[in-house]
């Protein structure tokens, strides 16, 4: 009977909203503790987490649900508004689809912003919020990327990239271009990867690169989502400090999982989040960067097993 339930839970499901299809999939036994994964971006998808971690996490007695936001990944929608309210409405429908009254939200990167704002608006639906390599202050994130990249280019005497950094420093800091170029330097300088990945992490990254079961559709980063969220929500200027404080006032457990080699965030920004919660609710993970659930998968799962009862 248990095998039958598990197989049924693995069946691909879709949620129809306003005649559009929202990609979603569940792993594990519906009787177990529900977790909803909120992917990064905007403009990305949940494929990376789904291929590498969803099934294994479900084996620790979690009911794991992944989905791609409207207009992103495998949830194409040319009419997507790219507003937080639209995102919250779609997430509400995910709850309904899987018959959930409440769930733990895992917010990875931009998903942490979505998770924070959703939790603040719908506190009764969230058992706990886990921030995974998520920004607290977007502008502080860009400043750290630029500062660290500049130092790297100075050490290398890279005059070309120093020129580009100089141009970037003079740009409108609220513009989408400022955000995009900043993340471009972060990618170029390896801020998303640990310097010496473990053998286990390398094996998982290899699986991610070679797995073809999900196909290439939806795996490509799209520009419509970041453009839309920037235009409608000014997401590149978001500071979550007050929103997180409001969540804590409502006595919703807040947790944090961050890699010590995540080049996007300064120590000050991570410390700001860490100081908002009990010491036992935050974990700094060594030899780990932005993709915590890949770089140190066992520690990621162990932390969730410890925190989410």
N, C-alpha and C positions, 0 to 999 in steps of 0.2 A: 504493500500500500504506500509506504514511504517513497519507494522508487517511482511509483506512478505520479505522486504529488510533485516530486522533483522534476520529472520529465515535463509535466504540464507547466510548471513554473518557468521552464526554459523556452517554452514556445514563444516565438516572436509575437508581440502584441502591438497594436497601434491604437492611438486615441484620436478620434475624429472631432475636430473643433472647427466650427465655421467652414465646413467642407474641406478642411485641410488635415493632413495626416501628421501627427506628432509621433516620431519614432520612439518606441520604448521597449524595454525588455526586462524581465525579472529573473533572478537566479536564486534558487534555494526553496525552502519550505515556507509557504505563506504564514505558517503558525509561528515562525521565528521572528526575532526582533527586526522591524523594518528599517532599512537605511536607504535614503535616496541620494544618489551621487549627482552633484551639480558641476558640470564641466566648465573649463576655462574659456577664454576668448576675450571679447565677443568675436564670433565668426569661426569658432572651433567646434568640437563635438566630443562625445564620450567614448569614441572607439578605443583610444589608448587604454583607458581604465577598464573597458569591457574586455578587451583581449587579454590583458595582463593580470587583472586583479579581481574582477567581479565574482567569478566562479570560486576562486580560492577563498575569498572573504565569506562567501555564502556557506562554505564548509565549516566555518566557525560558528554556525548556528545563527546566521543573519539572513534576512530576506532582503536581498540587494536589488534595487531598481535603478536602472540607468535610462536616460532619455536625452535626445538632442533638442535644444530649444528651437522654437519656431524660427524658420528662415535660416537655420544653421545646420551643418552636417547633413544628416539623413531626414531632416524635417523641412524640405524645401517649401517655400511659400512666397511667391512674388508680391503678395499683398501684406506681408508682415510689417507691423508698425514699428517694431523694435523699441518698445517702451517697457518699463519695469512692470506696469500694470498688466500689460498683455502677457508678460512672462509669468506673473503671479497667477493670472487666470488659467494659463496652461498648466502650471504646477498644481493648482487646485484640481484640475481634471485628471492629473496623474494620480492624485490621492483617491479620487472617485473610482478611477479605472481599476485600481488595485485594492479597493475597499479598505483604505487606511483612515483611521481617525487621527493618528499622529505618527510621526516618524522622526528619526534622527537625520539631519541634513549634513552631508559632507560637502563643503564648499571649497573646491580647488581653484586657486587663482581667482579669476573674475567670478567664478562660481561662488566664492566667498562673499562677494558683494551682493550677488543675487540672494544667497542664503541669509545674510544679515538683514537685508531690507524686507525679505519675505517673513522672517521670524518676527521682526518688529511689528509687522502688519497682522500676522496670524499666529500669535504666541501659543494658542491652544493646540495648534496643529504640529508644533515642533517639540519633541521630547528633549532634544539637545542639538546644539550647533557646533560642528567641528570645522574650524578654519584650517585649511591645509594649504600652506604656501600662498596665502591670500593677502592682498594689500590692505593696509589700514588707511593709508593716505596715498592716493595716486600721484599727486604732485611731488611728494617726498620720494616716491619710488623713482620717478624720472630723474630727479636731481641726483639720487644716488647712482643711477646707471651712468649718467653723464660724468659725474665726479670720478667714479672708478674707471670708466673707459678712458677718460683724459689722462689719468695717472698711468694706465697701461701704455697708451700711445707716447707719452713723454718718456717712459723708460725705454721704449723701442725706437725713439727718435723718429716716429712715424709722422712726418710733416703733413702728409695728405689727410690722414684722419684727424689730426689736430686742427686742420683748417675746417673740416666738416663739423667738428665739435664746436669750434668758434662760431660757426654759422648757426648751429643748433641753439647755442646759448643766447643768441640774439632774437630767436623766434618767439612768437606769441605762445606762451606756455600753456594756454588753454586750447590750442589748436590741435586738430587731429594729426596734422603733419608732425608736430613736435612729439606727440605720443608715438607715432609710427617710426620715426627716425630713432627715437630713444630705444625702443624695443629692437630695432635693427642692429644697433651697436651692442645691445645685450646678447643677441644671438651670435653676432660676429665674434664676440669675446668669450663665448662659452659659459655665460652666466647661468644657463639652464642645466648644466651637467657638472657632476663632481669631477675633481681633477683626476682621481684614480678610482673609477667605478669598481665595485666588487665583482667577482666572477658571476655571482648570482644575478646582479643587476645587468651585466653585459649579456647574459643568456636571455634575460627577459626582453631587453632591447632588441636582440636578434630575432626573437619570436615576434615582436611587434612589427619589425621591418619585413619579415618573410611571411607572416600570416596572410592568407588571401581569402579566408572564409567570409570576410566582411566586404570584400570587393573594394574598389577604389572610389566608388561613388560616395560622396559625403565626407571623405577623408581630407579633402582640400580646404585650406583656410579661405574664407570668403570675405570680401570687403564690405558687402551690404550691411552686415551686422554692426561692425565697429562704426561705420559711417552713421547708421541709424541711431545707435545708442549715444553717440557723441552729439548728434543734432538734437535729439529729443530729450536726453537725460544728462548731457554734459558729464558723461561718465569719467572723462579724463581728469576731472577736478574733484572727484568725490573723496570725502574724508569720513570714514565710518565711526570715528571716535564717539560721537554723541549717540549714534544708532546702537552701537554695542553697549553703551552705558544704559540705554533704555531697556535693552534685552535683559541685562543683568538685574535691573530694578524689578523686572517681572519674574525673577527667580528662575530663569531658563538656564540650564547648565551650558557653559561656554568652554570649549577646549581648543587647543592649538597644537598643530604638528608642523614643524619647520626644519628644513635642512640647514645646517650651519654653513654650507657652501652655496646657498642660494644667492646668486649675485644681484638679484633684483632689489633686495631690501637691505637697508642699513641696519646695523646693530640697534640703533636708537629706535627705528620703527618697530622692529620685532620686540624690543624691550617694552615699548609702549603697550603692546597687546598683552605681553606676558604679565605685566603689572596689574592688568585689569581682572585677573582671575587667580584662584588659588594655585600655589606652586605645583600641586599634584595634577593640575588640569592642563599643564603645558609641557611639551617635550621638544627639546632641541636634539636633533639627530645628526651625529657626525657622519662624515663621508656620504653626504646626501645633499642634493640640490633641490630643484623646483619640483621634480616628479617624485615626491616622497614615496608614493605607493609602488614605484619601480626601484628607485635607488636603494631603499631599505624596506622592502616589502614585509618581511617578517616583523620588524619593529612597528610598522604601520598597523598591521593586523593585531598585534599584541596590545598596542595602545587602545585600539577600539574595543577589544575584548575586555580590557581592564576598566574602561570608562563607561561603556554602554551596557548596562545591566538589563 
